Amino acid sequence: MTLYKKLGLDSTIGIIGGGQLGKMLAVAANTMGYKTIILDPSDKACARVVCDEFICGAFDDEAALKKLAEKADLITYEFENIPASSIKLLEDEGAYIPQGFHALAISQDRLREKKALEKAGFKLADYRKVDTRQDLEKAVEEMGLPCILKTRSGGYDGKGQVSIDSLEDLDQASKLLEVACILEKKLKFDKEVSAVCVKSVKGDLDILPIGINEHRNGILHISLVSHESKKIEEIEKAVENFFEEFQITGILTIELFIVDGHLVANEIAPRPHNSGHWSLDGANVSQFEQAIRAITGLELIKSKALANTAMINLLGQHYEYLEKYIDDLGSFSKIHLYGKDGNIYNRKIGHINIVDDDMESLEEKVNLVDKLINNG
C-alpha cells in the first residue's frame, strides 16, 4: 500500500464495480466535487449513468485495470468478490489504493476471516475446517447440532451454505464439499446486528450507530436504527485491533449476533453494506460519504442517528407493487431505486428509508410498507 496522500477536489476516483454500491459511492464522490471512473464487466451496470467515465471490462482484465490505474488518482472497490490479485496488480502499476488488498484477501476465505477476527479479539461461534465427508461427520459429532456448512469462498445472500439440523441433512450438505468448506455452530441469538466501521488514511475511526437486522430467505429484509442507538463499546477495541493488525483503511462492515447480551462476530464485508443504507436519510453523514472521506484524506464526521430510521430492501418481485402503491409509499418514505436492468426475483433493485421521531409510528409505517410491496 502506498503512503497516505490527500486528494485535491478536482481529482478522479476510480471505482471497481458498477452495481448499486458503486453507484452510491460515485454519487457521494461527485457531490463532494470529485470525478469518477467506473470499471465493470457489464455495459448495463447501473452505476454507469452517474460516473464521468466508464470502462467495460472484467475485474481481472489486465488491460482494463491498467487503463483504470492510468486515469484515476485513487481507486476503491464496491464489493469483496473482486480478485485480490487484481488489486495487487493495480498496486504494482503504481495505483493509489488506500484500502489495499489485505481486507479483500481476508474476506474471500471464511477460514482466514475467522482466524483474523479471533486474533483481533472478537468472540466467535465454534467452527471447524471441513474438506471431506469424514471431516464433516467428525466436526458435527464434536460440535453437536444444529450447524451450518459454508463454502470457504464465494456465496452471499444465503448462497453457498446448507443448514444441518439433523443427521439426515448430511447427504445434502456433502454436495458442497466439492470445494473447501467451513462448519459453524448455529447460535441461538437474540438479534442480528451490523457495525459499519470506517478508518481514514489519517488514522481516525468511526463506527456508525448499530442497526438491528432481519433477514428473509437469507436476504436482508430490514435494518432498524434507533436515534438512541449507541456505538457498542464492547467491540470498539476489537475493531481498532482488526484495522491495525491487518493494515486496513476505508470502510468495513462486521456482521454480528447478540447472544445472551454479548456480541459474537459472524463475518466481514470490506465495503459499504446494505444494512448501512439507512444512513442516506437517517444520519448526519451517510456511509458512502464517510467512505469517500476516509480514502481521500478528509476528516471523518462523527456519525449519529438523527431519528429512528428503518431501511427496507426492495426486490425484483416488489417492483409491480411499488409502482401500484407509489403514491401511498412516497407520502411517508424515501424511495431509492438503483436502475438495474430487469426485475429479477429476489434480486435487490432498491430500498425504502423511513425516518420518524416516534418509534411506534415508525413500526406502523414499516408494517404498511411490508404489506404494500407484497401486494397489499
Secondary structure, DSSP 8 states (H G I E B T S, - for coil): --------TT-EEEEE--SHHHHHHHHHHHHTT-EEEEEES-TT-GGGGTSSEEEE--TT-HHHHHHHHHH-SEEEES-TTS-HHHHHHHHHTT---TTTTHHHHHHT-HHHHHHHHHHHT--B--EEEE-SHHHHHHHHHHH-SSEEEEESS---TT-SEEEESSGGGHHHHHGGGGS-EEEEE----SEEEEEEEEE-TTS-EEE---EEEEEETTEEEEEEE-TT----HHHHHHHHHHHHHTT--EEEEEEEEEETTEEEEEEEESS--GGGTTHHHHBSS-HHHHHHHHHHT-------BSSEEEEEEEEGGGHHHHHHTHHHHHTTSEEEE---SS--TT-EEEEEEEEES-HHHHHHHHHHHHHHHTT-
